[in-house]
Amino acid sequence: MHKLKQALTGVTLALIPCLNNSPDAIDLLETLVREELAGWLPRNPAAPAG
């Protein structure tokens, strides 16, 4: 099927592995986001009412 699509469209696609597909990568992203948002978001947000 890939060869047929390539022949019809002239486009070749390549699979690039996801950069965030491991627990370590998710931990890194969480750390970066928390550091960048420091001072913008409360450290311990109040629990939702209900």
C-alpha positions as CSV (number, residue, x, y, z in Angstrom):
1,M,0.0,0.0,0.0
2,H,2.9,2.4,0.8
3,K,4.4,2.0,-2.6
4,L,1.0,2.7,-4.2
5,K,0.5,5.9,-2.2
6,Q,4.1,7.0,-3.0
7,A,3.5,6.3,-6.7
8,L,0.2,8.2,-6.7
9,T,1.3,11.2,-4.6
10,G,5.0,11.4,-5.2
11,V,5.4,11.8,-1.4
12,T,7.7,9.6,0.7
13,L,7.0,9.6,4.4
14,A,9.4,8.5,7.1
15,L,8.7,7.2,10.6
16,I,10.4,9.2,13.3
17,P,10.2,7.6,16.8
18,C,8.3,9.7,19.3
19,L,10.5,11.7,21.7
20,N,8.2,11.3,24.6
21,N,7.5,7.6,24.6
22,S,9.3,6.7,27.8
23,P,8.7,7.4,31.5
24,D,12.0,9.3,31.7
25,A,11.0,11.6,28.8
26,I,7.7,12.3,30.4
27,D,9.5,13.1,33.7
28,L,11.8,15.5,31.9
29,L,8.9,17.2,30.2
30,E,7.1,17.6,33.5
31,T,10.2,19.1,35.1
32,L,10.7,21.6,32.3
33,V,7.1,22.7,32.4
34,R,7.1,23.0,36.2
35,E,10.3,25.1,36.1
36,E,9.0,27.4,33.3
37,L,5.6,27.9,35.1
38,A,7.2,28.5,38.5
39,G,5.7,31.7,39.9
40,W,2.7,31.5,37.5
41,L,0.9,28.6,39.1
42,P,0.5,27.8,42.8
43,R,2.7,25.0,44.2
44,N,-0.2,23.2,45.9
45,P,-3.4,24.2,44.1
46,A,-6.5,23.9,46.3
47,A,-8.5,20.7,45.8
48,P,-11.6,21.2,43.7
49,A,-14.8,22.0,45.5
50,G,-17.4,19.3,45.6
